Amino acid sequence: MSVAEKKIEMLEQIGAGPILERTLSKLIAIQIARYRMAIEQLRPDLAVFEKRFNMSSEACYAEFTAGTLGDDGDIFEWVSLYENVLLYQKRLNLLGVSPA
């Protein structure tokens, strides 16, 4: 059992479950907002690449991971930005919310 789990169990045992639940819900809401904001901040950068290369970020990522897009520095930057979006979307999914 982790330290955090031990602390949660201890708080539940002393009757602080409702307070703990509200606090955790607020922390989760803050993380959700942060991930959504990060995705929105990346969208304009992705749009520049999408327009320049006339391709969606999803298509670029698929081609890059298939090894058919080459190794241009701009492509690496684009893929890196998109991987950040994918990471934030994955974290949102783990938190049980839609990335959109």
The first five atom37 places (N, CA, C, CB, O) and aatype in JSON, in Angstrom:
{
  "aatype": [12, 15, 19, 0, 6, 11, 11, 9, 6, 12, 10, 6, 5, 9, 7, 0, 7, 14, 9, 10, 6, 1, 16, 10, 15, 11, 10, 9, 0, 9, 5, 9, 0, 1, 18, 1, 12, 0, 9, 6, 5, 10, 1, 14, 3, 10, 0, 19, 13, 6, 11, 1, 13, 2, 12, 15, 15, 6, 0, 4, 18, 0, 6, 13, 16, 0, 7, 16, 10, 7, 3, 3, 7, 3, 9, 13, 6, 17, 19, 15, 10, 18, 6, 2, 19, 10, 10, 18, 5, 11, 1, 10, 2, 10, 10, 7, 19, 15, 14, 0],
  "atom_mask": [
    [1, 1, 1, 1, 1],
    [1, 1, 1, 1, 1],
    [1, 1, 1, 1, 1],
    [1, 1, 1, 1, 1],
    [1, 1, 1, 1, 1],
    [1, 1, 1, 1, 1],
    [1, 1, 1, 1, 1],
    [1, 1, 1, 1, 1],
    [1, 1, 1, 1, 1],
    [1, 1, 1, 1, 1],
    [1, 1, 1, 1, 1],
    [1, 1, 1, 1, 1],
    [1, 1, 1, 1, 1],
    [1, 1, 1, 1, 1],
    [1, 1, 1, 0, 1],
    [1, 1, 1, 1, 1],
    [1, 1, 1, 0, 1],
    [1, 1, 1, 1, 1],
    [1, 1, 1, 1, 1],
    [1, 1, 1, 1, 1],
    [1, 1, 1, 1, 1],
    [1, 1, 1, 1, 1],
    [1, 1, 1, 1, 1],
    [1, 1, 1, 1, 1],
    [1, 1, 1, 1, 1],
    [1, 1, 1, 1, 1],
    [1, 1, 1, 1, 1],
    [1, 1, 1, 1, 1],
    [1, 1, 1, 1, 1],
    [1, 1, 1, 1, 1],
    [1, 1, 1, 1, 1],
    [1, 1, 1, 1, 1],
    [1, 1, 1, 1, 1],
    [1, 1, 1, 1, 1],
    [1, 1, 1, 1, 1],
    [1, 1, 1, 1, 1],
    [1, 1, 1, 1, 1],
    [1, 1, 1, 1, 1],
    [1, 1, 1, 1, 1],
    [1, 1, 1, 1, 1],
    [1, 1, 1, 1, 1],
    [1, 1, 1, 1, 1],
    [1, 1, 1, 1, 1],
    [1, 1, 1, 1, 1],
    [1, 1, 1, 1, 1],
    [1, 1, 1, 1, 1],
    [1, 1, 1, 1, 1],
    [1, 1, 1, 1, 1],
    [1, 1, 1, 1, 1],
    [1, 1, 1, 1, 1],
    [1, 1, 1, 1, 1],
    [1, 1, 1, 1, 1],
    [1, 1, 1, 1, 1],
    [1, 1, 1, 1, 1],
    [1, 1, 1, 1, 1],
    [1, 1, 1, 1, 1],
    [1, 1, 1, 1, 1],
    [1, 1, 1, 1, 1],
    [1, 1, 1, 1, 1],
    [1, 1, 1, 1, 1],
    [1, 1, 1, 1, 1],
    [1, 1, 1, 1, 1],
    [1, 1, 1, 1, 1],
    [1, 1, 1, 1, 1],
    [1, 1, 1, 1, 1],
    [1, 1, 1, 1, 1],
    [1, 1, 1, 0, 1],
    [1, 1, 1, 1, 1],
    [1, 1, 1, 1, 1],
    [1, 1, 1, 0, 1],
    [1, 1, 1, 1, 1],
    [1, 1, 1, 1, 1],
    [1, 1, 1, 0, 1],
    [1, 1, 1, 1, 1],
    [1, 1, 1, 1, 1],
    [1, 1, 1, 1, 1],
    [1, 1, 1, 1, 1],
    [1, 1, 1, 1, 1],
    [1, 1, 1, 1, 1],
    [1, 1, 1, 1, 1],
    [1, 1, 1, 1, 1],
    [1, 1, 1, 1, 1],
    [1, 1, 1, 1, 1],
    [1, 1, 1, 1, 1],
    [1, 1, 1, 1, 1],
    [1, 1, 1, 1, 1],
    [1, 1, 1, 1, 1],
    [1, 1, 1, 1, 1],
    [1, 1, 1, 1, 1],
    [1, 1, 1, 1, 1],
    [1, 1, 1, 1, 1],
    [1, 1, 1, 1, 1],
    [1, 1, 1, 1, 1],
    [1, 1, 1, 1, 1],
    [1, 1, 1, 1, 1],
    [1, 1, 1, 0, 1],
    [1, 1, 1, 1, 1],
    [1, 1, 1, 1, 1],
    [1, 1, 1, 1, 1],
    [1, 1, 1, 1, 1]
  ],
  "atom_positions": [
    [[0.85, -1.18, 0.0], [0.0, 0.0, 0.0], [0.9, 1.24, 0.0], [-0.97, 0.0, 1.23], [1.87, 1.33, 0.75]],
    [[0.55, 2.19, -0.85], [1.35, 3.41, -0.95], [1.09, 4.33, 0.23], [1.05, 4.14, -2.26], [0.14, 4.14, 0.99]],
    [[1.93, 5.31, 0.37], [1.78, 6.3, 1.44], [0.45, 7.03, 1.29], [2.96, 7.32, 1.44], [-0.26, 7.26, 2.27]],
    [[0.11, 7.4, 0.06], [-1.14, 8.1, -0.18], [-2.34, 7.24, 0.2], [-1.25, 8.53, -1.65], [-3.3, 7.72, 0.81]],
    [[-2.28, 5.96, -0.16], [-3.37, 5.05, 0.19], [-3.51, 4.91, 1.7], [-3.14, 3.67, -0.44], [-4.62, 4.84, 2.22]],
    [[-2.39, 4.87, 2.4], [-2.42, 4.78, 3.86], [-3.07, 6.02, 4.46], [-0.99, 4.6, 4.42], [-3.86, 5.93, 5.4]],
    [[-2.72, 7.18, 3.92], [-3.3, 8.43, 4.42], [-4.8, 8.48, 4.16], [-2.61, 9.64, 3.78], [-5.56, 8.92, 5.02]],
    [[-5.21, 8.04, 2.99], [-6.63, 8.03, 2.66], [-7.38, 7.09, 3.61], [-6.86, 7.59, 1.19], [-8.44, 7.44, 4.13]],
    [[-6.82, 5.92, 3.83], [-7.45, 4.97, 4.73], [-7.56, 5.54, 6.15], [-6.66, 3.65, 4.75], [-8.58, 5.37, 6.82]],
    [[-6.51, 6.21, 6.58], [-6.5, 6.81, 7.91], [-7.59, 7.89, 8.02], [-5.11, 7.42, 8.22], [-8.32, 7.94, 9.01]],
    [[-7.7, 8.72, 7.01], [-8.73, 9.77, 7.04], [-10.13, 9.18, 7.02], [-8.54, 10.71, 5.85], [-11.03, 9.69, 7.68]],
    [[-10.33, 8.11, 6.27], [-11.63, 7.46, 6.25], [-11.96, 6.86, 7.62], [-11.67, 6.37, 5.18], [-13.1, 6.91, 8.06]],
    [[-10.96, 6.3, 8.28], [-11.17, 5.68, 9.59], [-11.56, 6.69, 10.67], [-9.91, 4.95, 10.01], [-12.25, 6.35, 11.63]],
    [[-11.13, 7.93, 10.51], [-11.49, 8.95, 11.52], [-12.72, 9.75, 11.12], [-10.31, 9.91, 11.73], [-13.07, 10.74, 11.76]],
    [[-13.39, 9.29, 10.05], [-14.65, 9.93, 9.67], [-14.53, 11.1, 8.73], [0.0, 0.0, 0.0], [-15.49, 11.85, 8.55]],
    [[-13.38, 11.28, 8.12], [-13.19, 12.42, 7.22], [-13.47, 12.04, 5.76], [-11.76, 12.95, 7.34], [-13.06, 12.75, 4.84]],
    [[-14.17, 10.93, 5.56], [-14.46, 10.46, 4.2], [-15.16, 11.49, 3.33], [0.0, 0.0, 0.0], [-14.73, 11.71, 2.19]],
    [[-16.23, 12.13, 3.81], [-16.93, 13.12, 2.98], [-16.04, 14.31, 2.59], [-18.15, 13.63, 3.71], [-16.09, 14.78, 1.46]],
    [[-15.24, 14.78, 3.53], [-14.32, 15.89, 3.23], [-13.27, 15.43, 2.22], [-13.63, 16.41, 4.52], [-12.94, 16.16, 1.28]],
    [[-12.77, 14.23, 2.43], [-11.78, 13.66, 1.52], [-12.36, 13.54, 0.11], [-11.31, 12.28, 2.02], [-11.7, 13.87, -0.87]],
    [[-13.59, 13.06, 0.02], [-14.24, 12.9, -1.28], [-14.38, 14.24, -2.0], [-15.63, 12.25, -1.1], [-14.09, 14.33, -3.19]],
    [[-14.81, 15.26, -1.29], [-14.95, 16.59, -1.91], [-13.59, 17.13, -2.34], [-15.61, 17.58, -0.92], [-13.46, 17.7, -3.43]],
    [[-12.58, 16.94, -1.51], [-11.24, 17.42, -1.82], [-10.68, 16.72, -3.05], [-10.3, 17.22, -0.63], [-10.14, 17.36, -3.95]],
    [[-10.82, 15.41, -3.09], [-10.33, 14.65, -4.26], [-11.08, 15.05, -5.52], [-10.48, 13.14, -4.01], [-10.49, 15.16, -6.59]],
    [[-12.39, 15.26, -5.4], [-13.17, 15.69, -6.57], [-12.68, 17.04, -7.09], [-14.66, 15.78, -6.21], [-12.59, 17.25, -8.3]],
    [[-12.35, 17.95, -6.17], [-11.83, 19.25, -6.58], [-10.46, 19.11, -7.25], [-11.73, 20.19, -5.36], [-10.19, 19.77, -8.25]],
    [[-9.6, 18.27, -6.69], [-8.28, 18.05, -7.29], [-8.41, 17.45, -8.69], [-7.43, 17.13, -6.4], [-7.68, 17.84, -9.61]],
    [[-9.31, 16.52, -8.85], [-9.53, 15.92, -10.16], [-10.04, 16.97, -11.14], [-10.52, 14.74, -10.07], [-9.59, 17.02, -12.28]],
    [[-10.97, 17.8, -10.7], [-11.51, 18.86, -11.57], [-10.4, 19.83, -12.0], [-12.64, 19.63, -10.84], [-10.38, 20.29, -13.14]],
    [[-9.5, 20.13, -11.09], [-8.37, 21.02, -11.42], [-7.49, 20.37, -12.48], [-7.54, 21.35, -10.15], [-7.1, 21.03, -13.44]],
    [[-7.18, 19.09, -12.31], [-6.34, 18.39, -13.3], [-7.04, 18.33, -14.66], [-6.01, 16.97, -12.82], [-6.4, 18.52, -15.7]],
    [[-8.32, 18.06, -14.65], [-9.08, 18.02, -15.91], [-8.98, 19.37, -16.61], [-10.56, 17.65, -15.65], [-8.73, 19.42, -17.82]],
    [[-9.18, 20.44, -15.88], [-9.1, 21.78, -16.47], [-7.7, 22.05, -17.01], [-9.47, 22.85, -15.42], [-7.56, 22.63, -18.09]],
    [[-6.68, 21.64, -16.29], [-5.3, 21.85, -16.74], [-5.02, 21.1, -18.05], [-4.3, 21.4, -15.66], [-4.44, 21.66, -18.98]],
    [[-5.44, 19.84, -18.11], [-5.19, 19.05, -19.33], [-5.96, 19.62, -20.51], [-5.59, 17.58, -19.1], [-5.43, 19.7, -21.62]],
    [[-7.2, 20.02, -20.29], [-7.98, 20.61, -21.39], [-7.36, 21.93, -21.85], [-9.45, 20.84, -20.94], [-7.31, 22.21, -23.05]],
    [[-6.9, 22.73, -20.91], [-6.26, 24.0, -21.26], [-4.97, 23.74, -22.05], [-5.96, 24.83, -19.99], [-4.7, 24.43, -23.03]],
    [[-4.2, 22.77, -21.63], [-2.95, 22.45, -22.33], [-3.24, 22.02, -23.77], [-2.18, 21.33, -21.59], [-2.53, 22.42, -24.69]],
    [[-4.27, 21.22, -23.95], [-4.63, 20.79, -25.3], [-5.04, 22.01, -26.14], [-5.79, 19.76, -25.26], [-4.61, 22.15, -27.28]],
    [[-5.85, 22.88, -25.56], [-6.29, 24.07, -26.3], [-5.13, 24.98, -26.65], [-7.32, 24.84, -25.49], [-5.14, 25.62, -27.7]],
    [[-4.12, 25.06, -25.78], [-2.96, 25.89, -26.06], [-2.1, 25.29, -27.17], [-2.14, 26.08, -24.8], [-1.39, 26.03, -27.86]],
    [[-2.15, 23.99, -27.35], [-1.37, 23.33, -28.4], [-2.06, 23.39, -29.76], [-1.1, 21.89, -28.03], [-1.39, 23.3, -30.8]],
    [[-3.36, 23.54, -29.78], [-4.11, 23.5, -31.04], [-3.64, 24.53, -32.08], [-5.57, 23.72, -30.76], [-3.51, 24.18, -33.26]],
    [[-3.39, 25.78, -31.7], [-2.91, 26.74, -32.72], [-1.57, 26.33, -33.33], [-2.78, 28.13, -32.1], [-1.35, 26.5, -34.53]],
    [[-0.67, 25.79, -32.52], [0.62, 25.34, -33.03], [0.43, 24.18, -34.01], [1.55, 24.91, -31.88], [1.07, 24.12, -35.05]],
    [[-0.46, 23.26, -33.65], [-0.74, 22.14, -34.54], [-1.37, 22.63, -35.84], [-1.67, 21.13, -33.85], [-1.06, 22.12, -36.92]],
    [[-2.25, 23.62, -35.74], [-2.93, 24.15, -36.92], [-1.93, 24.74, -37.92], [-3.95, 25.22, -36.52], [-2.13, 24.63, -39.13]],
    [[-0.87, 25.36, -37.42], [0.16, 25.92, -38.31], [0.79, 24.81, -39.14], [1.25, 26.67, -37.5], [0.93, 24.94, -40.36]],
    [[1.16, 23.73, -38.49], [1.75, 22.59, -39.21], [0.74, 21.94, -40.15], [2.28, 21.55, -38.22], [1.09, 21.57, -41.28]],
    [[-0.49, 21.8, -39.7], [-1.52, 21.18, -40.53], [-1.75, 21.97, -41.82], [-2.84, 21.06, -39.76], [-1.89, 21.39, -42.9]],
    [[-1.77, 23.27, -41.69], [-1.95, 24.12, -42.86], [-0.72, 24.05, -43.77], [-2.22, 25.58, -42.44], [-0.84, 23.91, -44.98]],
    [[0.44, 24.14, -43.16], [1.69, 24.14, -43.94], [1.87, 22.85, -44.73], [2.88, 24.34, -43.01], [2.28, 22.88, -45.89]],
    [[1.57, 21.72, -44.11], [1.78, 20.43, -44.76], [0.5, 19.85, -45.37], [2.35, 19.45, -43.78], [0.51, 18.77, -45.96]],
    [[-0.61, 20.59, -45.22], [-1.9, 20.18, -45.79], [-2.26, 18.76, -45.34], [-1.86, 20.26, -47.34], [-2.6, 17.89, -46.15]],
    [[-2.19, 18.55, -44.01], [-2.42, 17.22, -43.45], [-2.85, 17.39, -42.0], [-1.14, 16.32, -43.56], [-2.39, 18.3, -41.31]],
    [[-3.73, 16.53, -41.54], [-4.14, 16.59, -40.13], [-3.0, 16.07, -39.25], [-5.44, 15.77, -39.89], [-2.13, 15.34, -39.72]],
    [[-3.04, 16.45, -38.0], [-2.04, 15.96, -37.06], [-2.16, 14.44, -36.88], [-2.2, 16.66, -35.69], [-1.15, 13.75, -36.73]],
    [[-3.39, 13.94, -36.92], [-3.61, 12.51, -36.79], [-2.94, 11.77, -37.95], [-5.11, 12.2, -36.74], [-2.28, 10.75, -37.74]],
    [[-3.13, 12.28, -39.16], [-2.54, 11.64, -40.35], [-1.01, 11.73, -40.31], [-3.07, 12.3, -41.64], [-0.32, 10.77, -40.63]],
    [[-0.51, 12.89, -39.9], [0.94, 13.05, -39.77], [1.5, 12.04, -38.79], [1.29, 14.49, -39.32], [2.51, 11.39, -39.06]],
    [[0.85, 11.91, -37.66], [1.34, 10.98, -36.63], [1.32, 9.55, -37.14], [0.49, 11.11, -35.36], [2.26, 8.79, -36.9]],
    [[0.26, 9.18, -37.83], [0.15, 7.82, -38.37], [1.26, 7.55, -39.38], [-1.22, 7.6, -39.03], [1.9, 6.5, -39.35]],
    [[1.5, 8.5, -40.27], [2.55, 8.33, -41.27], [3.93, 8.33, -40.63], [2.47, 9.45, -42.32], [4.81, 7.56, -41.02]],
    [[4.11, 9.19, -39.65], [5.41, 9.25, -38.97], [5.72, 7.95, -38.24], [5.44, 10.43, -37.97], [6.83, 7.42, -38.34]],
    [[4.74, 7.43, -37.52], [4.97, 6.2, -36.78], [5.12, 5.0, -37.71], [3.82, 5.96, -35.8], [5.73, 3.99, -37.35]],
    [[4.57, 5.1, -38.91], [4.73, 4.04, -39.91], [6.08, 4.16, -40.62], [3.6, 4.09, -40.94], [6.48, 3.26, -41.35]],
    [[6.77, 5.29, -40.41], [8.08, 5.49, -41.01], [8.05, 5.99, -42.43], [0.0, 0.0, 0.0], [9.04, 5.87, -43.16]],
    [[6.92, 6.55, -42.84], [6.78, 6.99, -44.23], [6.85, 8.5, -44.42], [5.49, 6.49, -44.79], [6.66, 9.0, -45.53]],
    [[7.12, 9.23, -43.35], [7.08, 10.69, -43.44], [8.45, 11.35, -43.47], [6.3, 11.24, -42.3], [8.55, 12.54, -43.76]],
    [[9.47, 10.62, -43.2], [10.79, 11.22, -43.2], [11.18, 11.73, -41.83], [0.0, 0.0, 0.0], [10.5, 11.49, -40.83]],
    [[12.32, 12.45, -41.81], [12.85, 12.88, -40.51], [13.16, 14.38, -40.48], [14.1, 12.1, -40.17], [14.11, 14.8, -39.81]],
    [[12.39, 15.16, -41.18], [12.53, 16.61, -41.17], [12.32, 17.13, -39.74], [11.53, 17.28, -42.15], [11.46, 16.64, -39.02]],
    [[13.11, 18.12, -39.35], [13.02, 18.69, -38.01], [11.65, 19.22, -37.67], [0.0, 0.0, 0.0], [11.18, 19.08, -36.54]],
    [[10.99, 19.85, -38.66], [9.65, 20.37, -38.42], [8.65, 19.24, -38.15], [9.18, 21.21, -39.62], [7.74, 19.39, -37.34]],
    [[8.84, 18.12, -38.83], [7.96, 16.97, -38.6], [8.15, 16.46, -37.17], [8.24, 15.84, -39.63], [7.17, 16.13, -36.5]],
    [[9.4, 16.39, -36.72], [9.66, 15.95, -35.36], [9.0, 16.88, -34.34], [11.18, 15.89, -35.1], [8.42, 16.43, -33.35]],
    [[9.08, 18.17, -34.6], [8.45, 19.13, -33.69], [6.94, 18.94, -33.68], [8.8, 20.58, -34.1], [6.31, 18.93, -32.62]],
    [[6.36, 18.79, -34.86], [4.92, 18.59, -34.99], [4.49, 17.33, -34.25], [4.52, 18.5, -36.48], [3.53, 17.35, -33.48]],
    [[5.19, 16.23, -34.47], [4.86, 14.97, -33.82], [5.0, 15.1, -32.31], [5.77, 13.83, -34.35], [4.18, 14.56, -31.56]],
    [[6.01, 15.8, -31.86], [6.2, 16.0, -30.42], [5.03, 16.76, -29.81], [7.52, 16.75, -30.16], [4.54, 16.39, -28.74]],
    [[4.59, 17.81, -30.48], [3.43, 18.57, -30.0], [2.19, 17.68, -29.95], [3.17, 19.79, -30.9], [1.43, 17.71, -28.99]],
    [[2.01, 16.9, -31.0], [0.83, 16.03, -31.06], [0.9, 14.93, -30.0], [0.7, 15.4, -32.47], [-0.12, 14.55, -29.43]],
    [[2.09, 14.42, -29.73], [2.23, 13.41, -28.67], [1.84, 13.99, -27.31], [3.67, 12.88, -28.63], [1.32, 13.27, -26.46]],
    [[2.1, 15.27, -27.11], [1.65, 15.92, -25.87], [0.12, 15.91, -25.79], [2.19, 17.37, -25.78], [-0.45, 15.63, -24.74]],
    [[-0.52, 16.21, -26.91], [-1.98, 16.18, -26.95], [-2.47, 14.77, -26.62], [-2.5, 16.63, -28.33], [-3.4, 14.6, -25.83]],
    [[-1.86, 13.77, -27.24], [-2.26, 12.39, -26.98], [-2.08, 12.02, -25.51], [-1.45, 11.44, -27.86], [-2.92, 11.33, -24.95]],
    [[-1.0, 12.48, -24.9], [-0.76, 12.22, -23.48], [-1.86, 12.84, -22.63], [0.61, 12.75, -23.06], [-2.4, 12.19, -21.73]],
    [[-2.19, 14.1, -22.9], [-3.22, 14.77, -22.12], [-4.58, 14.1, -22.34], [-3.3, 16.26, -22.49], [-5.37, 13.97, -21.4]],
    [[-4.86, 13.68, -23.57], [-6.11, 12.98, -23.84], [-6.17, 11.65, -23.09], [-6.28, 12.75, -25.34], [-7.22, 11.28, -22.55]],
    [[-5.06, 10.95, -23.04], [-5.01, 9.69, -22.31], [-5.27, 9.92, -20.82], [-3.64, 9.0, -22.51], [-6.01, 9.16, -20.19]],
    [[-4.68, 10.96, -20.28], [-4.88, 11.27, -18.87], [-6.33, 11.66, -18.58], [-3.95, 12.4, -18.43], [-6.89, 11.29, -17.55]],
    [[-6.93, 12.4, -19.51], [-8.35, 12.74, -19.35], [-9.2, 11.48, -19.38], [-8.8, 13.71, -20.46], [-10.13, 11.34, -18.59]],
    [[-8.88, 10.58, -20.27], [-9.61, 9.3, -20.32], [-9.47, 8.54, -19.01], [-9.09, 8.43, -21.48], [-10.44, 7.97, -18.51]],
    [[-8.26, 8.52, -18.44], [-8.04, 7.85, -17.16], [-8.88, 8.47, -16.04], [-6.56, 7.91, -16.79], [-9.3, 7.79, -15.11]],
    [[-9.11, 9.77, -16.16], [-9.93, 10.47, -15.17], [-11.42, 10.33, -15.47], [-9.55, 11.94, -15.13], [-12.25, 10.84, -14.73]],
    [[-11.74, 9.63, -16.54], [-13.14, 9.32, -16.85], [-13.89, 10.41, -17.58], [0.0, 0.0, 0.0], [-15.12, 10.48, -17.51]],
    [[-13.16, 11.27, -18.27], [-13.84, 12.35, -19.02], [-13.4, 12.33, -20.47], [-13.54, 13.73, -18.39], [-12.35, 11.79, -20.81]],
    [[-14.21, 12.93, -21.3], [-13.9, 13.03, -22.72], [-12.87, 14.12, -22.94], [-15.17, 13.32, -23.55], [-12.95, 15.19, -22.34]],
    [[-11.87, 13.85, -23.81], [-10.85, 14.87, -24.08], [-11.38, 16.11, -24.77], [-9.76, 14.28, -24.91], [-10.78, 17.18, -24.67]],
    [[-12.49, 15.99, -25.45], [-13.01, 17.13, -26.24], [-13.68, 18.16, -25.37], [-14.0, 16.64, -27.29], [-14.17, 19.17, -25.87]]
  ]
}
